[in-house]
Amino acid sequence: MPQHVIELPESLDRVMNQRMAEEGYASPAAYLADLVARDQRIEPADDAALGQMLDAAARSGVSDRSLEQIFQLGEQRAKRRG
């Protein structure tokens, strides 16, 4: 199995050790292997979701509103949502 040597700043080392303890990882290698595996699963899902949003945006057509109106509408919606 390939081996890698990495250097982490103290702050990331503390985070890694905390997560290892909380989630029951036996070693830094096990924790990092799980992070890489999760990254592989998440990336395609993110790409698919982004593709769906872009398709929906393309189907929605061109707005009659100005860019300023669109930003104002977005700000109003954000305020209502809290």
N, C-alpha and C positions, 0 to 999 in steps of 0.2 A: 504494500500500500504506500502511495507517495506520502512523504512527510514535508511539512512546511514549518518554517520558523517565522513567527510574527512578533512585532514589538507594539505594545499598546501604551498609550499615555495612562498615568495612574488613574485618572477619572474613569476611563473605559474598563480598566482592569477591575476597579471596584464594582462597576455595574455588572460585568461578566461574573464575578464571584458571587454577587448577590443573586443574580438570576440562576446560577448553578445551584445555589443552596435552596432557593425558593422552589425550583422546578425539578430538583432531584437529579441533576446531571452528575455523572461519575467523574467527569474530567472536562477540562477546557476543550479538548478535541471533540468530545461528544456534543457539547453545547454548540460549537462552531459548525459541526457537521449538520446538526439540526437546523441552524440558521440558514445554511446554504440550501438545504432541502426545502425549507419553507419558502425561501426566495424563488426557487424554481417553480413552486406551485402557484405562488401569488402573481408572478410576472405575466403569465399567459392570461390569467383572469383579468388583470388590470388592462392588458392590451385589448381584450375582447370588449370590456366595458367601455373603454375609450372609443373603440371602433363603433359601438352602438350609439354612443353620444354624438359622434361626428356624423353618422348616417342620419340620425334624427334631426340634427341641425341643418344638414343639407336639404332634407325633405321639407323643413319648415319654411323655406323660402327667404326672401329678402324683407326686412322690416321697413315699414314706413316711418319709423321713429328715427330721430337723430341719435348720434352716439351719446350726447348729453342726456337725452330723455331715457335712453336705455340704462345708463348708469343711475339716474335718479330713481327709476323704477326698481332697480336692483337694491338700492339703499333702502327704499321704502319696504320692500319685501323682507330684507334682512332685519329691519327694526321690528316688524310685526312678529317675526319668528323669535326675537329675543336675542 
